[in-house]
Amino acid sequence: MSRRDLASRYWEAYESSLAPPPGSAARNLAAVQRRIRAGEEVELASRSVATPRRAAAGVLWWGKAVAASVGLGVTAVLSVKLTVMGWAVLTHETPAPPPSVEERASSSSAPRSAPVAASEAPAPSSPAIAEPSTSGPASASSPRPRPPAPRAELPASTTDALRAELALMDRARAALERDDVLALWQLASEHERRFPAGALREERQAWLVVAACALGRSDAPQRAARFLREHAGSAQAPRVRQTCVPTRTIE
Amino acid sequence: MARPPETATAAHLRLVDDEGPSSFRCVYAEHYDAVWRTLRALGVPEAQLDDATQDVFLVVHRRLPTFDHAAPVRSWILGIARKVALKVHERRRRPPPRIAVVEPEAPSGEDQVARRDAAAIVARFLDTLEPQQREVFVLAQLEDMPVPEIAATLGIKLNTAYSRLRLARRRFDRVVARHAARRRRHP
């Protein structure tokens, strides 16, 4: 079956799921009549809100990405972050003092609550371990206690939020691994909405770029450029570069 | 459609020639389904579909007396529907949500499951499209609207409309092929 035929079959299945419920036409007509009678007016934007973008015309374009295979680098680095964050969440529930970052990295028992085992992480990604412990919510588990933000003061809602963020990003990672870019886009978008300043925002941004490129979104080049500008040294940068192959396109 | 009782409410509708072929009621009956479908495919959440549909026809009702009937009615109405959808999204200040695909009955059998999956994939795909591409794609796919009519409806250049449609279709084909391949690998 050709791609077009396949696409037609999918569309047909979708279209058959779009039908107003029985009786809705009559019900809504009555409602419209009521609202007319009440003198109600509906304001519409006088001009299109969606202004056409000029970006595509003759401009260097990155987009057109394949993103067919999933690189281990991105997920492996995330594995470490998730592990550390998972550990951080766990430690908020136990009174035991946290070990140092180095101890955590070498400990085999620490990551038991994490969604991904730390052993999956390649050695070169180990510098990333330090990152969540110096910024973001995971910093609360720093071995050097600071008076203004002692661990005990972290409210339960914070650990709940961390847990939710972890769970969401773990689903996104799974989507990335099975090459389901639609799900990746949606989960990363959900993360953006729910955790705009989340501890894993860098990964989320990278994955949004990867998904945008794989989906061929026209804003993908801008997203990729912005990510690489803001996170030039990020462990995710190579994946973003690899996925968003620079090409020229003329609209 | 059931004929509403002759009330003061209906009297208001006589403002626009109640019985004629271009009366509000005729226009409503003829285009109701298309408006509903289009709003839904443009990502208006299920819970707001009734209100949004009513909004479209309130505007239609107000503007019908001055509408030039030489112009295509469908383009005009779906143009209004598109603006109402934009307003809904603006109010929500976030991209359109996933559309829940309603199945009248629980699917049974491989074919029905496959159809339900396919419908869900399309709904999810539409949510990943940029609004401008989505509008063009939905009007072309759902209403089989010719591209010049789409360009007129949306107030964009013909080449832009063709370009957006081509890009959206290419992405759609790719997403579908990807999904079909995944299904073959993991049935």
Interface residues (C-beta under 8 A of the other chain):
Chain A: R3 R4 L6 A7 R9 Y10 W11 A13 Y14 E15 S16 S17 L18 A19 P20 S24 A25 A26 R27 N28 L29 A30 A31 V32 Q33 R34 R35 I36 R37 E40 E41 V42 E43 L44 A45 S48 V49 A50 P52 R53 A56 R178 D179 D180 V181 L182 A183 W185 Q186 S189 R193 A211 L215 G216 R217 S218 D219 E251
Chain B: M1 A2 P4 A8 T9 A10 H12 L13 R25 Y28 A29 Y32 D33 W36 R37 R40 A41 D50 T53 Q54 D55 F57 L58 V59 H61 R62 I80 K83 V84 L86 K87 E90 R94 P95 R98 V101 V102 E103 A114 R115 R116 A118 A119 I121 V122 A123 R124 F125 D127 T128 L129 E130 P131 Q132 Q133 E135 Q141 L142 L154 G155 I156 N159 T160 S163 L167 R169 R170 R171 F172 D173 R174 V175 V176 A177 R178 H179 A180 R182
